[in-house]
Amino acid sequence: MALTCTTFFCRRCRKETKFLPIHFAVAATGVSRASFYRWMERRFIHYRELPTGHRMLCLDSIRKVAAIDLRLLATLVKNSQPGGSTKRIKPSV
């Protein structure tokens, strides 16, 4: 049985939001599965673990982290130009 998007109450967002399986998130964003697991460990994105052990990811938190990640990438590219400085930035979700 394939998992699909569903709606749950997200305790961290404090509202009903869509949750999706990790393989959907990987396909939609192009971000690696390992990155999603790292973000879950660091609590950058919200998730629910189902009784089957599968994790469903909060779409709202993915959008926030992905937007932060794109800004970080733009900053790193800009700072990698001659005369720029590299500054490590941590997403704050």
N, C-alpha and C positions, 0 to 999 in steps of 0.2 A: 504494500500500500504506500503510495507516494504522499508525502506531506505537502500541503498547500498553505497559502496565506490564510490566516484566521485572526479574529479579534479577541484580545484579552485585555484585562485591566492591567496596566503597567504600574507597579508600585512606585517606581522611581519618577515616572512622568506624572503620576497621580491622575491618570485618565485612561479611557478606553483607547486603544491604538491597535494598528495592524501589526501582527508578528509574522515573520516568514522564516522558512528553514534556511540554514546556512548556504545550501547550494543555490538557492534563488538569489541570495544577497551577493554571492560570488559572481554569478552570471550577470546580475544587474549592474554591479559597480566595477567589475574587473579587478577588485581587490582580492588578494590571495586568501585562501582558507586559513592559513597560518596567521595572517594579520588579524582576521576576525577573532580567532581564539586568543591572540595576544590582547586585543582590545577588550575581550570579555574578562580575561584575568585581571586586567588593570582597571576594570569597571568603567571604561570609556563608553561602552554600549551596554544596553540592558537586554536581558534574555530571561526566558523561562525554560526550565527543564521539564519535559513531559515525563509521565510515568515510564515510558519506553526508553528514556535516557536521551532522546533527541532534544536538541536545544532549538528554541524558536527565538529569533532576534527581533527586537523592537524597531520597527521601521523609522519612527521619529528619531530615535537615538542614532541610527545609522546615518540618516540625513545630516544630522548635526556634526558627527565625526567626519563624514566624507567631505563636508564643506570646509571644516577646519583643516583637513588633510590637504585639500586642494589649495587653500591659502598658504599652508606651510610649504607645499611644493613650489608655489610661485615665489615665495620669499627666498627659499633656498636657491632657486635658479637665478633670481635677481642678485643675491649676495655672492653667487659664485663668479660673477663677472669681475674683471680686474678692478681692484679698489674696494670691493665689497667684503663684508665680514660675515662669517657663518655663525649663526646663533641658533642654539638648540631650543625648540619650542615644544611644550607638552600640551596636548589638547586638554581643555578643562570642560568636561561634560558633567 
